[in-house]
């Protein structure tokens, strides 16, 4: 299961937007100020996605993995939450890198709206929306962590 709350204060983080067909990946800078979209994985099986995330996390030498937690709009958990819990369990079997979950409500919508506003065609949006959603999730995590730490740089 996820090691919620165990990510240290130093090192880059990996952001993950897990989906049944595609999984978006984002990565932070070393100062944990900015999240960058990295890639979209086409992994239809939970084990494949978990193995790919563990490989990327090891290759990037990240200090933690932040996984989007798909709550319903009312804050309750549903079938997607249970599937994401399974995914996190699979990742935890493959790496000792700490995992933490982060509320992902509206992350895909925010990413999709940004792409539409930028004039991105529908085919291209489908290719990049997941990694942008991972970026939104990770950036939200970074911003909340900076605020909680009393960062003077937080807007």
Secondary structure, 3 states (H helix, E strand, C coil): CCCCCCCCCCCCEEEEECCCCEEEEEEECCCCCCEEEEEEEECCCHHHHHHHHHHHHHHHCCCEEEEEECCCCCCCCCHHHHHHHHHHHHHHHHCCCEEEEEECCCHHHHHHHHHHHCCCCHHHHHHHHHHHHHHHHHHHHHHHHHHHCCCCCCC
